[in-house]
Each structure stands twice: as structure tokens, then as C-alpha cells.
Amino acid sequence: MALKQKGNVDIVAVAKAAKVSPSTVSRTFNHPDLVSPATRKKINRAVQKLGYIRNRAAQTMHGKRSSTIGLVVPTINHAIFAEVIQAFSDAIGKEGFSLLLASHGYDLEREYAMVRKFLEHRVDGVALIGLEHSQATARLIAQQETPAMAIWNYAEDAELPCVGADNRQAGRMAAAHLLELGHRDIGLIFPDTQGNDRARHRLSAVLETLEAAGITVPQDRKSEAPYSVAQAKQAALDLLAGPSRPTALLCGNDVIAQGALYGAQKRGLKVPEELSVMGIGDFKGSADIEPGLSTVRIPAETIGTLAGAQFTRFITSDAPEPFRLCCELERVIRGTTGPA
């Protein structure tokens, strides 16, 4: 076990242990590309041996960047945002930034509290999921003049710089696929759209696409489920319980679609021969379900990587320019959808 270091270890102690100047240690932290690999290795060994921790708070007080970016996501319980979080973290890491992560549980008031905490820690920027946020959050970001961006959603008129996909288009593509297969009696299982513009945009686009085809979805063909396989399974069981059942279920995301598939199988229905199930997202694992889930792929990894690269450039630029990038969607047809 390593001995506890007595007293505060400062940059001078690190320099002495590595047999370099304090300015070289500072340069290694702030501009490692200007220091030779051999010297960086000596300094890193000294840092590890002494247990030195940089005082980011002091640096921030003197006007230096904290080299941290705060990301607030709705949930980390499911794979929905896992890929985008990882890709975003990797992208900002390449530019020398670290990620601070928080979850608000689909509560925009709690999101405000998380953003406020990040700003108290003097993050260099705040990234949020989606384009819908409370007035308090928008006002706080504007008052503090902190760089901020939205991930996952795209809109031409977005107030914040954004990198994402058109969720309305995702809903249209999912509905169009089922219509092309001849389905006219379609059940819908979506999450609560309150404070969730992704779900709201998808659902409204689905209903508009079906109405354009002359189809009105009755209330008993609509169900709500959170991001839970178990609760989505129960919602599907309820929709499929009556003597007359839909020929297809269109789900707001792949987590719900997975639960719907299990519900159909529990009812003894063959998928897709007796019931088609369509998702949105194409998260990790969607291809491995039996049968593989048909869905609309939202390129989470691409979104995260582009968002990280654009945001670090935005933060470090002397003349930052707002950006709005839309990533392409792809319809992925697997084994859960077939002709009506």
C-alpha cells in the first residue's frame, strides 16, 4: 500500500521529483504536444508517485479553462444514450477535455438544477439532450454566457447549436414502412411526451403520416409506456388482449419495441406472421433479439463524435460560429416486420 503523502504536493515538488523545471511540468499539462514523450513520461511517473492533483478551481479563478464539459442526459438506465455518451466523451477527450455526466430522469426542473451545478463547477461548456428545456435553464445559460449545445435533435431554427437527427423524419419513416407492408390497423406504444421532444416529434409525425393515408388511430389502439422493457411488455399485452387486435405495433423507441415483442410472444403470436413490431433507434442489441428488430437507425455514435468535435472547436475558438448538423437516418428491416 502506498504511503500517504504529507502536506500538499505542488507543481514544484513534481518538478523536483522529475528533475525538470516547474514550467516544463506546467507545459506538460497544458500543451503536452510541446513536450517530448520521454519528458512527459518522467513527469507522469512523478505525478503518480507523489499523488499530485491539479487545482482546477484555482486555474478557473485565474481565467483559465477547467477543461471540463458537462453533459446532462435524461437517463443512463438503458442503452438509449449509452452510445452517444461514449462517442461524445471520446471526441472531447481527444481535445483534452473531460466529461462530467448527470441525469435528470425526464424532469426539466431537475435538469435546471444539474446545469446550475455544472456552472458552479465552472465547466467550459454544457451539452443537453434535445431542444426542449425549461425557461429557467435557457435563461441561466444565456446569463452566464456559457457555451451550450443540444445533442440528438436537429432543427433548422434551433436556438442552441445542435448535432442530431430529425425525429419527425424518424416517425415518418417508421410509419411508412408499415403502410408499405399493407398494415392499416396499427397500435402505438410511446413514452410520455411531456418534456420529451424526441418522443413528441416522432409520435406527431407517425399520426400525420397515417392520417395522410386515411388512417385514424383510435384511442384503444394507443398506449403509453416508459423506457422499460417490462412495462412496455405489459402495454403490449393490454393492446393485444381484445378479440380484435392490430396487425402491427409501432413503438416510440427500441426499448419499448423489445418489450412489445416479448408481449406478443407471451400472447402466443408469431412475429411477423401474425403481428409486426417496429421500433426507432437501432440501439445495441436490437439486431440480436430473436427475431431481429426492424427499426429506424439513429446514428448515435456519429452524432456523439460530431457533437464532441464541433463543441470543443466552438469552445476554444476566438470567433465561435453556431452550428446545426443533421445526421442521416436509415431504415433497417429485420425479422419483426412483414406483410399484413
C-alpha positions in Angstrom: 0.0 0.0 0.0 1.3 3.5 -0.9 2.2 5.8 2.0 0.0 8.8 2.5 1.6 12.0 1.2 2.2 14.5 3.9 1.2 18.1 3.1 0.1 19.5 -0.2 2.1 18.3 -3.2 2.6 21.2 -5.6 4.0 21.6 -9.0 7.4 22.5 -7.7 7.6 19.1 -5.9 6.6 17.3 -9.1 9.3 19.2 -11.0 11.9 18.3 -8.4 10.9 14.6 -8.4 11.0 14.5 -12.3 14.2 16.6 -12.4 12.7 19.2 -14.7 11.6 22.9 -14.3 8.2 23.8 -13.0 7.4 25.5 -16.3 8.1 22.2 -18.1 5.6 20.4 -15.8 3.0 23.2 -16.5 3.6 22.8 -20.2 3.1 19.1 -20.0 -0.3 19.6 -18.5 -1.4 22.5 -20.7 0.4 21.8 -24.0 1.7 18.2 -24.0 2.4 18.3 -27.7 5.3 20.8 -26.9 7.0 18.4 -24.5 9.0 15.3 -25.6 7.4 11.9 -24.9 10.4 10.9 -22.6 10.0 14.1 -20.5 6.2 13.6 -20.3 6.8 10.0 -19.1 9.1 11.2 -16.3 6.6 13.8 -15.2 3.7 11.4 -15.2 5.7 8.9 -13.1 6.4 11.7 -10.6 2.7 12.7 -10.6 1.7 9.2 -9.8 4.3 8.6 -7.2 3.5 11.9 -5.3 -0.3 11.7 -5.8 -0.3 15.2 -7.3 -3.7 16.7 -8.2 -4.0 19.8 -10.3 -6.1 22.6 -8.6 -8.6 23.2 -11.4 -10.6 25.6 -9.3 -7.6 27.9 -8.8 -6.9 27.8 -12.5 -10.5 28.7 -13.3 -10.4 31.7 -10.9 -7.4 33.0 -12.8 -9.4 32.8 -16.1 -8.0 29.5 -17.4 -10.3 26.8 -18.7 -11.3 24.0 -16.5 -11.1 21.6 -19.5 -14.4 20.0 -18.5 -17.7 19.8 -20.3 -20.9 18.9 -18.6 -23.4 16.6 -20.3 -27.0 16.3 -18.9 -28.9 13.3 -20.2 -32.5 12.1 -19.5 -31.4 8.6 -18.4 -28.5 6.3 -18.1 -30.6 3.3 -17.2 -30.8 2.0 -20.8 -28.8 1.8 -24.0 -30.7 4.7 -25.5 -28.0 7.3 -24.8 -25.0 5.0 -24.0 -23.5 5.2 -27.5 -23.8 8.9 -27.8 -22.4 9.5 -24.3 -19.3 7.3 -25.1 -18.7 8.8 -28.5 -19.0 12.3 -27.2 -16.7 11.5 -24.3 -14.1 10.0 -26.6 -14.3 13.0 -29.0 -13.8 15.7 -26.4 -11.1 13.6 -24.7 -9.0 13.8 -27.9 -9.1 17.6 -27.5 -8.0 17.5 -23.8 -11.5 17.8 -22.2 -13.0 15.6 -19.5 -16.7 14.8 -19.3 -18.9 15.5 -16.3 -22.2 13.5 -16.6 -25.6 14.0 -14.9 -29.1 12.5 -15.4 -32.4 14.4 -14.8 -34.8 11.5 -15.2 -37.0 13.3 -17.8 -37.6 16.1 -15.3 -36.7 19.5 -16.9 -36.8 21.2 -13.5 -34.2 18.8 -12.3 -32.2 19.4 -15.5 -32.0 23.1 -14.5 -30.5 22.1 -11.1 -27.9 19.9 -12.8 -27.0 22.7 -15.2 -26.6 25.1 -12.3 -24.3 22.6 -10.5 -22.1 22.3 -13.6 -21.9 26.1 -13.9 -20.9 26.3 -10.3 -18.0 24.0 -11.1 -17.0 26.3 -13.9 -17.4 23.9 -16.8 -16.2 25.2 -20.1 -19.5 24.2 -21.8 -22.8 22.4 -21.2 -24.3 19.9 -23.6 -28.0 18.9 -23.3 -30.1 16.2 -24.9 -32.9 17.5 -27.1 -34.2 21.0 -27.9 -36.8 21.3 -25.2 -35.7 22.8 -21.9 -37.2 25.0 -19.2 -37.1 28.7 -19.5 -35.0 28.8 -16.3 -32.3 26.6 -18.0 -32.3 28.7 -21.1 -32.1 31.9 -19.1 -29.3 30.6 -16.9 -27.2 29.6 -19.8 -27.7 33.0 -21.5 -27.0 34.9 -18.3 -23.7 33.1 -17.7 -22.7 33.3 -21.4 -21.6 29.7 -21.2 -21.2 27.8 -24.4 -24.0 25.3 -24.8 -25.3 22.9 -27.4 -28.0 20.3 -28.0 -27.4 16.7 -28.9 -29.7 14.1 -30.5 -32.2 16.5 -32.1 -31.8 18.7 -35.2 -33.9 21.7 -36.2 -33.1 24.4 -38.7 -34.4 27.0 -36.2 -32.8 25.6 -33.1 -31.9 28.2 -30.5 -28.8 26.3 -29.5 -26.1 24.9 -31.8 -27.1 21.3 -32.4 -26.0 17.9 -33.8 -28.6 15.3 -34.2 -31.3 13.7 -36.3 -34.8 14.8 -37.4 -37.1 12.8 -35.1 -40.1 13.8 -37.1 -38.5 12.1 -40.1 -37.8 9.0 -38.0 -41.5 8.8 -37.2 -42.5 9.2 -40.8 -40.1 6.5 -41.9 -41.3 4.0 -39.3 -45.0 4.6 -40.2 -44.3 4.5 -44.0 -42.6 1.1 -43.7 -45.7 -0.4 -42.0 -48.0 1.2 -44.6 -45.9 -0.2 -47.4 -46.4 -3.7 -46.0 -50.2 -3.2 -46.1 -50.9 -2.5 -42.4 -53.9 -0.4 -41.7 -54.7 -1.4 -38.1 -51.7 -0.2 -36.2 -51.2 0.1 -32.5 -48.9 2.7 -31.0 -46.8 2.4 -27.8 -44.9 5.6 -27.0 -43.4 7.1 -23.8 -44.9 10.2 -22.1 -44.2 13.1 -24.4 -44.1 15.7 -21.6 -40.7 17.2 -21.5 -39.5 14.8 -24.2 -39.4 16.4 -27.6 -37.9 13.3 -29.2 -41.0 11.2 -28.4 -43.4 14.0 -29.2 -41.9 14.7 -32.6 -41.9 11.1 -33.6 -45.5 10.5 -32.4 -46.9 13.6 -34.2 -45.1 12.6 -37.4 -46.5 9.0 -37.1 -50.1 10.2 -36.7 -49.7 12.7 -39.6 -48.3 10.0 -41.9 -51.1 7.6 -41.0 -53.8 10.3 -41.4 -52.4 11.2 -44.8 -53.1 7.5 -45.7 -56.6 7.8 -44.5 -56.0 6.1 -41.1 -57.1 7.4 -37.8 -55.7 5.6 -34.8 -58.5 5.0 -32.2 -57.8 5.6 -28.5 -57.9 1.9 -27.7 -55.0 1.4 -30.1 -52.8 3.8 -28.2 -50.8 3.0 -25.1 -48.1 4.7 -23.1 -45.0 3.1 -21.6 -41.8 4.5 -20.0 -38.3 3.4 -21.1 -38.9 0.0 -19.5 -39.0 -3.4 -21.3 -41.2 -4.8 -18.5 -43.8 -2.0 -18.7 -43.7 -2.0 -22.5 -44.4 -5.7 -22.4 -47.4 -5.1 -20.2 -48.7 -2.3 -22.5 -48.4 -4.7 -25.5 -50.2 -7.4 -23.6 -53.1 -5.0 -22.9 -53.3 -3.8 -26.5 -53.3 -7.4 -27.8 -55.8 -8.7 -25.2 -59.1 -8.0 -27.0 -60.9 -10.1 -29.6 -59.8 -7.6 -32.3 -56.1 -6.9 -32.3 -53.9 -4.7 -34.5 -51.7 -6.2 -37.2 -48.7 -4.1 -36.2 -47.3 -2.3 -33.2 -45.2 0.9 -33.8 -43.1 1.8 -30.8 -41.5 5.1 -29.9 -38.1 3.5 -29.4 -36.3 0.1 -29.4 -36.6 -0.4 -25.7 -40.3 -0.3 -25.9 -40.3 -2.3 -29.1 -38.3 -5.1 -27.3 -41.0 -5.2 -24.6 -43.7 -5.2 -27.2 -42.1 -8.2 -28.9 -42.0 -10.1 -25.6 -45.6 -9.3 -25.0 -46.6 -10.6 -28.4 -44.7 -13.8 -27.8 -46.4 -14.2 -24.5 -49.7 -14.0 -26.2 -48.6 -16.8 -28.5 -48.5 -14.6 -31.6 -46.0 -15.3 -34.3 -43.8 -12.3 -35.3 -44.0 -11.2 -38.0 -46.6 -13.6 -39.5 -49.4 -12.6 -37.1 -48.0 -9.3 -35.8 -45.4 -6.9 -36.9 -43.3 -4.8 -34.4 -41.5 -1.7 -35.5 -39.0 0.3 -33.4 -37.0 3.6 -33.6 -33.3 3.9 -32.7 -31.4 0.7 -33.6 -29.6 0.6 -30.2 -27.0 -2.0 -29.4 -28.8 -5.4 -29.0 -31.6 -4.6 -31.4 -30.1 -6.8 -34.1 -29.6 -9.7 -31.6 -33.2 -10.0 -30.4 -35.0 -13.0 -31.9 -36.3 -12.1 -34.4 -34.1 -9.1 -35.1 -35.9 -5.8 -34.6 -36.9 -3.8 -37.6 -36.3 -0.1 -36.8 -35.2 3.3 -37.9 -31.5 3.7 -37.2 -30.5 6.9 -35.4 -26.7 7.1 -35.8 -25.8 7.6 -32.1 -22.1 7.1 -32.4 -21.8 9.5 -35.4 -23.9 12.1 -33.5 -21.8 11.9 -30.4 -18.5 12.1 -32.3 -19.6 15.1 -34.4 -21.0 16.8 -31.4 -17.8 16.4 -29.4 -15.6 17.6 -32.2 -17.8 20.6 -33.1 -18.4 21.6 -29.5 -14.7 21.6 -28.4 -13.9 23.7 -31.6 -16.8 26.1 -30.6 -15.5 26.4 -27.0 -11.8 27.0 -28.0 -12.4 29.3 -31.0 -11.7 33.0 -30.7 -14.7 33.7 -33.0 -17.1 30.7 -32.5 -19.8 30.3 -35.1 -23.1 28.4 -34.3 -23.5 25.1 -36.0 -26.5 22.9 -36.8 -25.7 19.4 -38.2 -28.3 16.9 -39.3 -27.3 13.2 -39.4 -29.0 10.8 -41.8 -31.5 8.2 -40.7 -31.6 4.7 -42.1 -34.5 2.2 -42.2 -33.2 -1.2 -41.0 -35.5 -4.1 -41.9 -35.0 -7.2 -39.9 -37.3 -10.0 -38.8 -40.1 -8.3 -36.8 -42.0 -6.8 -39.7 -43.8 -8.5 -42.6 -46.9 -8.1 -44.8 -50.2 -7.5 -43.1 
